[in-house]
Amino acid sequence: MSGQAARLGFTLAEVLVTLGIIGVVSAMTVPTLMQNHQRKTYVTQLHKVYNELNQVLLQYQTDRNAINLFEAGLSSQQSVYDMVTNYMKVISSCNTVTEPCFPSASYKLISGTDVNKGDLDTAQKSFVLADGTSIRIKYGNTGNVLLFCLVDTNGLKGPNILGRDAFIMYVYKNGLIDDGVYTGGYNAPLTKEQREELNCETTINGCFGRLLNDNWEMNY
C-alpha cells in the first residue's frame, strides 16, 4: 500500500521543477497580458470621449438650428471654451496645457522622442472632464479642419505617450472627427490609405487614424 502511495505522489524535486516552469511562463506572459489590458483601457476611454464629443457637436449644432458648426457659432476660441463648459462635464480648467489638467513634463512619441510642447499648442486653455480625461480643443479653421483636439485619456497619469494614453483628433467643418495634419490638407472621412500615410510612430498624428482603420484595436 505504501508503495502504491509513493507511485501516486510527487517528489520535492518534481514539485520544484513544476513551480519553476510556472514561474518562467508567468514571467513571460503576465507583462504582455498587463500591457494588452492597459491598451484596451486607453482605447475604451478614447472611444468614450470620441462618442461624447460627437454628441456634443451634434447637440451644439441642433440647438442653434444650424446646417454646420461654423454657422452654429463655433467660430472662435472663446466659442470653443463656451461649448466645452456648457456641453461637457468639466470638473476643472487650466489656462494652459499644464498641471493639473495635463502633465508638465513633455509627452513622448511611440519612438521615444520627446514632443515639442509647441506642437501641442500649450497656450490654449485645457479642461479635466468628470471621468478623468484631460482635453484641449483649439479653434483652427485651417483648410477643411475646424478644431484640433488633444486628448489624454488618463490625465496626469503615465505613460504620457502620444498613441498610447494621449491622442490628437481633428474636427472637420463637415462635423466629422478624424485624423489629419495641422495644415488641414485632408477632408473627412479620410481613406484608409490616407490614415496609413500619417506616421504614428514618429509624428504627433496618425495613431488615432490607425484605431479607426483597425476598428478601435491598438495593433501598432
PyRosetta script that sets phi, psi and omega in degrees:
from pyrosetta import init, pose_from_sequence

init()
pose = pose_from_sequence("MSGQAARLGFTLAEVLVTLGIIGVVSAMTVPTLMQNHQRKTYVTQLHKVYNELNQVLLQYQTDRNAINLFEAGLSSQQSVYDMVTNYMKVISSCNTVTEPCFPSASYKLISGTDVNKGDLDTAQKSFVLADGTSIRIKYGNTGNVLLFCLVDTNGLKGPNILGRDAFIMYVYKNGLIDDGVYTGGYNAPLTKEQREELNCETTINGCFGRLLNDNWEMNY")
pose.set_psi(1, -41.5)
pose.set_omega(1, 179.4)
pose.set_phi(2, -65.5)
pose.set_psi(2, -33.7)
pose.set_omega(2, 177.4)
pose.set_phi(3, -65.8)
pose.set_psi(3, -38.9)
pose.set_omega(3, 178.3)
pose.set_phi(4, -64.9)
pose.set_psi(4, -41.7)
pose.set_omega(4, 178.3)
pose.set_phi(5, -61.0)
pose.set_psi(5, -39.0)
pose.set_omega(5, -179.8)
pose.set_phi(6, -64.9)
pose.set_psi(6, -39.5)
pose.set_omega(6, -179.2)
pose.set_phi(7, -66.9)
pose.set_psi(7, -28.6)
pose.set_omega(7, -178.4)
pose.set_phi(8, -84.4)
pose.set_psi(8, -14.0)
pose.set_omega(8, -176.9)
pose.set_phi(9, -92.0)
pose.set_psi(9, -178.3)
pose.set_omega(9, 179.3)
pose.set_phi(10, -122.4)
pose.set_psi(10, 142.0)
pose.set_omega(10, 175.5)
pose.set_phi(11, -76.9)
pose.set_psi(11, 161.8)
pose.set_omega(11, 178.8)
pose.set_phi(12, -60.0)
pose.set_psi(12, -38.8)
pose.set_omega(12, -179.8)
pose.set_phi(13, -62.8)
pose.set_psi(13, -42.1)
pose.set_omega(13, 179.3)
pose.set_phi(14, -63.9)
pose.set_psi(14, -40.5)
pose.set_omega(14, 178.9)
pose.set_phi(15, -64.1)
pose.set_psi(15, -43.8)
pose.set_omega(15, -179.2)
pose.set_phi(16, -64.7)
pose.set_psi(16, -40.2)
pose.set_omega(16, 178.4)
pose.set_phi(17, -63.7)
pose.set_psi(17, -43.4)
pose.set_omega(17, 179.5)
pose.set_phi(18, -61.7)
pose.set_psi(18, -45.8)
pose.set_omega(18, 178.8)
pose.set_phi(19, -62.6)
pose.set_psi(19, -36.8)
pose.set_omega(19, 178.1)
pose.set_phi(20, -63.8)
pose.set_psi(20, -42.4)
pose.set_omega(20, 178.6)
pose.set_phi(21, -63.7)
pose.set_psi(21, -44.0)
pose.set_omega(21, 178.7)
pose.set_phi(22, -60.9)
pose.set_psi(22, -40.6)
pose.set_omega(22, 179.4)
pose.set_phi(23, -63.5)
pose.set_psi(23, -42.6)
pose.set_omega(23, 179.8)
pose.set_phi(24, -65.0)
pose.set_psi(24, -45.4)
pose.set_omega(24, 179.4)
pose.set_phi(25, -61.7)
pose.set_psi(25, -42.1)
pose.set_omega(25, 179.7)
pose.set_phi(26, -63.7)
pose.set_psi(26, -42.5)
pose.set_omega(26, 180.0)
pose.set_phi(27, -62.1)
pose.set_psi(27, -30.0)
pose.set_omega(27, -179.4)
pose.set_phi(28, -82.7)
pose.set_psi(28, -33.2)
pose.set_omega(28, -171.9)
pose.set_phi(29, -99.9)
pose.set_psi(29, -33.8)
pose.set_omega(29, -175.5)
pose.set_phi(30, -60.1)
pose.set_psi(30, -46.7)
pose.set_omega(30, 178.5)
pose.set_phi(31, -58.2)
pose.set_psi(31, -38.8)
pose.set_omega(31, 179.3)
pose.set_phi(32, -66.3)
pose.set_psi(32, -41.8)
pose.set_omega(32, 178.6)
pose.set_phi(33, -63.4)
pose.set_psi(33, -41.5)
pose.set_omega(33, 179.3)
pose.set_phi(34, -65.7)
pose.set_psi(34, -40.8)
pose.set_omega(34, 178.9)
pose.set_phi(35, -63.9)
pose.set_psi(35, -42.9)
pose.set_omega(35, 178.7)
pose.set_phi(36, -63.7)
pose.set_psi(36, -38.6)
pose.set_omega(36, 178.3)
pose.set_phi(37, -64.5)
pose.set_psi(37, -43.6)
pose.set_omega(37, 178.8)
pose.set_phi(38, -61.5)
pose.set_psi(38, -43.1)
pose.set_omega(38, -179.4)
pose.set_phi(39, -63.2)
pose.set_psi(39, -42.4)
pose.set_omega(39, 178.5)
pose.set_phi(40, -63.1)
pose.set_psi(40, -37.0)
pose.set_omega(40, 178.1)
pose.set_phi(41, -63.9)
pose.set_psi(41, -45.0)
pose.set_omega(41, 178.5)
pose.set_phi(42, -60.6)
pose.set_psi(42, -46.3)
pose.set_omega(42, -176.7)
pose.set_phi(43, -66.5)
pose.set_psi(43, -41.1)
pose.set_omega(43, 179.1)
pose.set_phi(44, -61.0)
pose.set_psi(44, -42.6)
pose.set_omega(44, -179.8)
pose.set_phi(45, -68.4)
pose.set_psi(45, -40.8)
pose.set_omega(45, 178.2)
pose.set_phi(46, -63.1)
pose.set_psi(46, -41.9)
pose.set_omega(46, 179.1)
pose.set_phi(47, -61.3)
pose.set_psi(47, -37.8)
pose.set_omega(47, 178.3)
pose.set_phi(48, -63.8)
pose.set_psi(48, -45.4)
pose.set_omega(48, 179.0)
pose.set_phi(49, -64.0)
pose.set_psi(49, -41.9)
pose.set_omega(49, 177.8)
pose.set_phi(50, -57.7)
pose.set_psi(50, -47.0)
pose.set_omega(50, 179.6)
pose.set_phi(51, -65.3)
pose.set_psi(51, -41.1)
pose.set_omega(51, -180.0)
pose.set_phi(52, -64.0)
pose.set_psi(52, -43.9)
pose.set_omega(52, -179.9)
pose.set_phi(53, -64.7)
pose.set_psi(53, -39.1)
pose.set_omega(53, 175.5)
pose.set_phi(54, -57.8)
pose.set_psi(54, -45.0)
pose.set_omega(54, -179.7)
pose.set_phi(55, -65.7)
pose.set_psi(55, -39.7)
pose.set_omega(55, 179.7)
pose.set_phi(56, -63.9)
pose.set_psi(56, -45.6)
pose.set_omega(56, -179.4)
pose.set_phi(57, -63.2)
pose.set_psi(57, -41.9)
pose.set_omega(57, 178.8)
pose.set_phi(58, -65.2)
pose.set_psi(58, -43.8)
pose.set_omega(58, -179.6)
pose.set_phi(59, -66.0)
pose.set_psi(59, -39.9)
pose.set_omega(59, 178.6)
pose.set_phi(60, -59.0)
pose.set_psi(60, -44.9)
pose.set_omega(60, 179.8)
pose.set_phi(61, -69.5)
pose.set_psi(61, -41.9)
pose.set_omega(61, -178.6)
pose.set_phi(62, -64.9)
pose.set_psi(62, -41.3)
pose.set_omega(62, -178.8)
pose.set_phi(63, -61.7)
pose.set_psi(63, -24.3)
pose.set_omega(63, -178.2)
pose.set_phi(64, -106.1)
pose.set_psi(64, 7.2)
pose.set_omega(64, 177.1)
pose.set_phi(65, 50.3)
pose.set_psi(65, 45.3)
pose.set_omega(65, -176.0)
pose.set_phi(66, -108.1)
pose.set_psi(66, 159.3)
pose.set_omega(66, -178.7)
pose.set_phi(67, -90.0)
pose.set_psi(67, -13.9)
pose.set_omega(67, 176.4)
pose.set_phi(68, -156.3)
pose.set_psi(68, 171.7)
pose.set_omega(68, -175.2)
pose.set_phi(69, -67.3)
pose.set_psi(69, -36.7)
pose.set_omega(69, -179.7)
pose.set_phi(70, -64.9)
pose.set_psi(70, -44.9)
pose.set_omega(70, 178.2)
pose.set_phi(71, -64.2)
pose.set_psi(71, -30.8)
pose.set_omega(71, 179.5)
pose.set_phi(72, -69.3)
pose.set_psi(72, -11.8)
pose.set_omega(72, 178.2)
pose.set_phi(73, 111.1)
pose.set_psi(73, 3.9)
pose.set_omega(73, 177.7)
pose.set_phi(74, -82.1)
pose.set_psi(74, 75.9)
pose.set_omega(74, -169.9)
pose.set_phi(75, -132.8)
pose.set_psi(75, 15.4)
pose.set_omega(75, 178.1)
pose.set_phi(76, -159.6)
pose.set_psi(76, 167.2)
pose.set_omega(76, 178.5)
pose.set_phi(77, -66.1)
pose.set_psi(77, -36.1)
pose.set_omega(77, 179.3)
pose.set_phi(78, -65.0)
pose.set_psi(78, -37.1)
pose.set_omega(78, 178.5)
pose.set_phi(79, -65.9)
pose.set_psi(79, -30.9)
pose.set_omega(79, 176.1)
pose.set_phi(80, -67.0)
pose.set_psi(80, -47.0)
pose.set_omega(80, 177.7)
pose.set_phi(81, -57.4)
pose.set_psi(81, -43.7)
pose.set_omega(81, -179.3)
pose.set_phi(82, -63.4)
pose.set_psi(82, -40.4)
pose.set_omega(82, 179.2)
pose.set_phi(83, -62.9)
pose.set_psi(83, -45.5)
pose.set_omega(83, -178.6)
pose.set_phi(84, -61.8)
pose.set_psi(84, -48.5)
pose.set_omega(84, -176.2)
pose.set_phi(85, -70.7)
pose.set_psi(85, -29.0)
pose.set_omega(85, -177.5)
pose.set_phi(86, -89.4)
pose.set_psi(86, -25.3)
pose.set_omega(86, -173.0)
pose.set_phi(87, -115.6)
pose.set_psi(87, -10.9)
pose.set_omega(87, -179.7)
pose.set_phi(88, -118.8)
pose.set_psi(88, 156.2)
pose.set_omega(88, -177.5)
pose.set_phi(89, -85.1)
pose.set_psi(89, 89.0)
pose.set_omega(89, -177.0)
pose.set_phi(90, -94.5)
pose.set_psi(90, 132.5)
pose.set_omega(90, 177.6)
pose.set_phi(91, -108.6)
pose.set_psi(91, -19.1)
pose.set_omega(91, 175.4)
pose.set_phi(92, -161.3)
pose.set_psi(92, 162.0)
pose.set_omega(92, -179.6)
pose.set_phi(93, -140.8)
pose.set_psi(93, 159.2)
pose.set_omega(93, 178.9)
pose.set_phi(94, -134.6)
pose.set_psi(94, 149.1)
pose.set_omega(94, -178.6)
pose.set_phi(95, -74.1)
pose.set_psi(95, -18.8)
pose.set_omega(95, 176.8)
pose.set_phi(96, -136.8)
pose.set_psi(96, 178.8)
pose.set_omega(96, 176.3)
pose.set_phi(97, -84.4)
pose.set_psi(97, 81.0)
pose.set_omega(97, -178.2)
pose.set_phi(98, -152.2)
pose.set_psi(98, -179.9)
pose.set_omega(98, -179.4)
pose.set_phi(99, -63.9)
pose.set_psi(99, 146.5)
pose.set_omega(99, 4.9)
pose.set_phi(100, -88.3)
pose.set_psi(100, 10.3)
pose.set_omega(100, -179.6)
pose.set_phi(101, -86.1)
pose.set_psi(101, -45.9)
pose.set_omega(101, 179.0)
pose.set_phi(102, -129.4)
pose.set_psi(102, 154.5)
pose.set_omega(102, 178.9)
pose.set_phi(103, -63.8)
pose.set_psi(103, 143.7)
pose.set_omega(103, -179.8)
pose.set_phi(104, -74.9)
pose.set_psi(104, -27.1)
pose.set_omega(104, 178.5)
pose.set_phi(105, -72.2)
pose.set_psi(105, 158.3)
pose.set_omega(105, -178.8)
pose.set_phi(106, -67.5)
pose.set_psi(106, 144.5)
pose.set_omega(106, 169.3)
pose.set_phi(107, -74.7)
pose.set_psi(107, 161.0)
pose.set_omega(107, 175.8)
pose.set_phi(108, -119.9)
pose.set_psi(108, 155.6)
pose.set_omega(108, 170.1)
pose.set_phi(109, -84.8)
pose.set_psi(109, 167.7)
pose.set_omega(109, 177.9)
pose.set_phi(110, -59.5)
pose.set_psi(110, -30.1)
pose.set_omega(110, 179.0)
pose.set_phi(111, -69.9)
pose.set_psi(111, -12.9)
pose.set_omega(111, -178.9)
pose.set_phi(112, 100.0)
pose.set_psi(112, -6.7)
pose.set_omega(112, 179.8)
pose.set_phi(113, -74.7)
pose.set_psi(113, 139.3)
pose.set_omega(113, 174.9)
pose.set_phi(114, -66.8)
pose.set_psi(114, 142.1)
pose.set_omega(114, 177.6)
pose.set_phi(115, -89.8)
pose.set_psi(115, 130.9)
pose.set_omega(115, 174.1)
pose.set_phi(116, -65.0)
pose.set_psi(116, 120.2)
pose.set_omega(116, -176.4)
pose.set_phi(117, -60.8)
pose.set_psi(117, -25.3)
pose.set_omega(117, 176.9)
pose.set_phi(118, -62.8)
pose.set_psi(118, -28.0)
pose.set_omega(118, 178.3)
pose.set_phi(119, -70.7)
pose.set_psi(119, -16.3)
pose.set_omega(119, -179.1)
pose.set_phi(120, -101.4)
pose.set_psi(120, 7.9)
pose.set_omega(120, 177.8)
pose.set_phi(121, 53.1)
pose.set_psi(121, 59.3)
pose.set_omega(121, -174.2)
pose.set_phi(122, -70.5)
pose.set_psi(122, -8.7)
pose.set_omega(122, 179.6)
pose.set_phi(123, -78.1)
pose.set_psi(123, -11.2)
pose.set_omega(123, -177.2)
pose.set_phi(124, -80.5)
pose.set_psi(124, 147.8)
pose.set_omega(124, 175.4)
pose.set_phi(125, -62.8)
pose.set_psi(125, 144.7)
pose.set_omega(125, -179.4)
pose.set_phi(126, -130.8)
pose.set_psi(126, 166.5)
pose.set_omega(126, -172.0)
pose.set_phi(127, -140.0)
pose.set_psi(127, 153.2)
pose.set_omega(127, 170.2)
pose.set_phi(128, -112.0)
pose.set_psi(128, 126.1)
pose.set_omega(128, -179.7)
pose.set_phi(129, -87.4)
pose.set_psi(129, 167.0)
pose.set_omega(129, -175.3)
pose.set_phi(130, -60.4)
pose.set_psi(130, -27.3)
pose.set_omega(130, -179.0)
pose.set_phi(131, -88.3)
pose.set_psi(131, 5.5)
pose.set_omega(131, 177.8)
pose.set_phi(132, 94.9)
pose.set_psi(132, -4.0)
pose.set_omega(132, 178.1)
pose.set_phi(133, -74.5)
pose.set_psi(133, 137.8)
pose.set_omega(133, 172.5)
pose.set_phi(134, -100.8)
pose.set_psi(134, 139.0)
pose.set_omega(134, -176.0)
pose.set_phi(135, -143.4)
pose.set_psi(135, 139.1)
pose.set_omega(135, 172.3)
pose.set_phi(136, -128.6)
pose.set_psi(136, 123.9)
pose.set_omega(136, 179.5)
pose.set_phi(137, -118.9)
pose.set_psi(137, 118.3)
pose.set_omega(137, -178.7)
pose.set_phi(138, -105.3)
pose.set_psi(138, 133.2)
pose.set_omega(138, 173.3)
pose.set_phi(139, -76.2)
pose.set_psi(139, 128.5)
pose.set_omega(139, -176.5)
pose.set_phi(140, -121.2)
pose.set_psi(140, -51.4)
pose.set_omega(140, -176.6)
pose.set_phi(141, 52.7)
pose.set_psi(141, 49.6)
pose.set_omega(141, -178.9)
pose.set_phi(142, -112.7)
pose.set_psi(142, 114.3)
pose.set_omega(142, -177.5)
pose.set_phi(143, 61.5)
pose.set_psi(143, -125.0)
pose.set_omega(143, 178.4)
pose.set_phi(144, -91.2)
pose.set_psi(144, -2.2)
pose.set_omega(144, -177.5)
pose.set_phi(145, -92.2)
pose.set_psi(145, 135.3)
pose.set_omega(145, 178.0)
pose.set_phi(146, -104.2)
pose.set_psi(146, -40.5)
pose.set_omega(146, -176.3)
pose.set_phi(147, -134.0)
pose.set_psi(147, 145.4)
pose.set_omega(147, 174.5)
pose.set_phi(148, -114.4)
pose.set_psi(148, 125.4)
pose.set_omega(148, -173.5)
pose.set_phi(149, -119.0)
pose.set_psi(149, 127.1)
pose.set_omega(149, 170.2)
pose.set_phi(150, -105.6)
pose.set_psi(150, 123.7)
pose.set_omega(150, -177.8)
pose.set_phi(151, -124.4)
pose.set_psi(151, 124.9)
pose.set_omega(151, 171.2)
pose.set_phi(152, -111.3)
pose.set_psi(152, 113.7)
pose.set_omega(152, -170.8)
pose.set_phi(153, -67.5)
pose.set_psi(153, -20.5)
pose.set_omega(153, -179.3)
pose.set_phi(154, -130.8)
pose.set_psi(154, 25.6)
pose.set_omega(154, 173.8)
pose.set_phi(155, 60.8)
pose.set_psi(155, -126.8)
pose.set_omega(155, -174.9)
pose.set_phi(156, -74.1)
pose.set_psi(156, -16.6)
pose.set_omega(156, -178.2)
pose.set_phi(157, -66.3)
pose.set_psi(157, 152.0)
pose.set_omega(157, 178.0)
pose.set_phi(158, -73.8)
pose.set_psi(158, 175.9)
pose.set_omega(158, 10.0)
pose.set_phi(159, -86.0)
pose.set_psi(159, -4.6)
pose.set_omega(159, -179.7)
pose.set_phi(160, 56.7)
pose.set_psi(160, 53.6)
pose.set_omega(160, 179.0)
pose.set_phi(161, -122.7)
pose.set_psi(161, 127.7)
pose.set_omega(161, 176.1)
pose.set_phi(162, -66.8)
pose.set_psi(162, 124.2)
pose.set_omega(162, -175.7)
pose.set_phi(163, 103.1)
pose.set_psi(163, -9.4)
pose.set_omega(163, 174.7)
pose.set_phi(164, -112.5)
pose.set_psi(164, -80.2)
pose.set_omega(164, 178.7)
pose.set_phi(165, -101.8)
pose.set_psi(165, -6.6)
pose.set_omega(165, 179.8)
pose.set_phi(166, -128.3)
pose.set_psi(166, 146.7)
pose.set_omega(166, -174.8)
pose.set_phi(167, -147.1)
pose.set_psi(167, 155.1)
pose.set_omega(167, 171.8)
pose.set_phi(168, -107.2)
pose.set_psi(168, 128.1)
pose.set_omega(168, 176.3)
pose.set_phi(169, -125.1)
pose.set_psi(169, 153.1)
pose.set_omega(169, -179.6)
pose.set_phi(170, -122.3)
pose.set_psi(170, 134.0)
pose.set_omega(170, 173.5)
pose.set_phi(171, -102.6)
pose.set_psi(171, 122.2)
pose.set_omega(171, -177.0)
pose.set_phi(172, -92.3)
pose.set_psi(172, 162.8)
pose.set_omega(172, -176.7)
pose.set_phi(173, -62.6)
pose.set_psi(173, -22.6)
pose.set_omega(173, 177.4)
pose.set_phi(174, -83.4)
pose.set_psi(174, 4.6)
pose.set_omega(174, 175.9)
pose.set_phi(175, 90.9)
pose.set_psi(175, -3.5)
pose.set_omega(175, -178.8)
pose.set_phi(176, -87.4)
pose.set_psi(176, 148.9)
pose.set_omega(176, 177.2)
pose.set_phi(177, -107.2)
pose.set_psi(177, 128.1)
pose.set_omega(177, -177.8)
pose.set_phi(178, -154.3)
pose.set_psi(178, -172.7)
pose.set_omega(178, 173.9)
pose.set_phi(179, -85.9)
pose.set_psi(179, -178.6)
pose.set_omega(179, 179.2)
pose.set_phi(180, 167.0)
pose.set_psi(180, -156.5)
pose.set_omega(180, 176.8)
pose.set_phi(181, -139.1)
pose.set_psi(181, 159.1)
pose.set_omega(181, -176.0)
pose.set_phi(182, -66.3)
pose.set_psi(182, -23.0)
pose.set_omega(182, 179.5)
pose.set_phi(183, -76.8)
pose.set_psi(183, -8.7)
pose.set_omega(183, 176.2)
pose.set_phi(184, 71.0)
pose.set_psi(184, 32.3)
pose.set_omega(184, -175.5)
pose.set_phi(185, -81.9)
pose.set_psi(185, 3.9)
pose.set_omega(185, 179.8)
pose.set_phi(186, -119.8)
pose.set_psi(186, 171.4)
pose.set_omega(186, 170.6)
pose.set_phi(187, -135.1)
pose.set_psi(187, 145.3)
pose.set_omega(187, -175.9)
pose.set_phi(188, -89.8)
pose.set_psi(188, 145.4)
pose.set_omega(188, 0.2)
pose.set_phi(189, -80.4)
pose.set_psi(189, 142.7)
pose.set_omega(189, 174.9)
pose.set_phi(190, -70.6)
pose.set_psi(190, 153.3)
pose.set_omega(190, 173.4)
pose.set_phi(191, -77.6)
pose.set_psi(191, 163.9)
pose.set_omega(191, 177.9)
pose.set_phi(192, -59.0)
pose.set_psi(192, -38.4)
pose.set_omega(192, -179.3)
pose.set_phi(193, -66.6)
pose.set_psi(193, -40.4)
pose.set_omega(193, 179.1)
pose.set_phi(194, -63.7)
pose.set_psi(194, -40.3)
pose.set_omega(194, 177.8)
pose.set_phi(195, -65.1)
pose.set_psi(195, -38.0)
pose.set_omega(195, 179.8)
pose.set_phi(196, -69.4)
pose.set_psi(196, -24.7)
pose.set_omega(196, 178.8)
pose.set_phi(197, -65.8)
pose.set_psi(197, -29.4)
pose.set_omega(197, -178.6)
pose.set_phi(198, -75.6)
pose.set_psi(198, 125.7)
pose.set_omega(198, -172.5)
pose.set_phi(199, -83.2)
pose.set_psi(199, 99.2)
pose.set_omega(199, -175.3)
pose.set_phi(200, -64.1)
pose.set_psi(200, -33.8)
pose.set_omega(200, -173.0)
pose.set_phi(201, -79.1)
pose.set_psi(201, -29.8)
pose.set_omega(201, -170.8)
pose.set_phi(202, -121.6)
pose.set_psi(202, 2.6)
pose.set_omega(202, 175.2)
pose.set_phi(203, -132.7)
pose.set_psi(203, 170.5)
pose.set_omega(203, -178.3)
pose.set_phi(204, -78.7)
pose.set_psi(204, -10.1)
pose.set_omega(204, -179.1)
pose.set_phi(205, -106.3)
pose.set_psi(205, 164.8)
pose.set_omega(205, 170.0)
pose.set_phi(206, 109.4)
pose.set_psi(206, -33.1)
pose.set_omega(206, -176.3)
pose.set_phi(207, -69.1)
pose.set_psi(207, -39.3)
pose.set_omega(207, 177.6)
pose.set_phi(208, -62.1)
pose.set_psi(208, -40.3)
pose.set_omega(208, 177.7)
pose.set_phi(209, -63.6)
pose.set_psi(209, -35.7)
pose.set_omega(209, 177.1)
pose.set_phi(210, -62.7)
pose.set_psi(210, -40.4)
pose.set_omega(210, 178.5)
pose.set_phi(211, -63.6)
pose.set_psi(211, -40.6)
pose.set_omega(211, 178.0)
pose.set_phi(212, -64.4)
pose.set_psi(212, -41.3)
pose.set_omega(212, 179.5)
pose.set_phi(213, -64.7)
pose.set_psi(213, -35.2)
pose.set_omega(213, -173.6)
pose.set_phi(214, -103.0)
pose.set_psi(214, 26.0)
pose.set_omega(214, 174.6)
pose.set_phi(215, 55.8)
pose.set_psi(215, 46.6)
pose.set_omega(215, 175.8)
pose.set_phi(216, 62.4)
pose.set_psi(216, 40.5)
pose.set_omega(216, 172.1)
pose.set_phi(217, -118.4)
pose.set_psi(217, 132.5)
pose.set_omega(217, -179.9)
pose.set_phi(218, -87.1)
pose.set_psi(218, 86.1)
pose.set_omega(218, -175.8)
pose.set_phi(219, -99.1)
pose.set_psi(219, 6.5)
pose.set_omega(219, -179.5)
pose.set_phi(220, -102.4)
pose.dump_pdb("model.pdb")
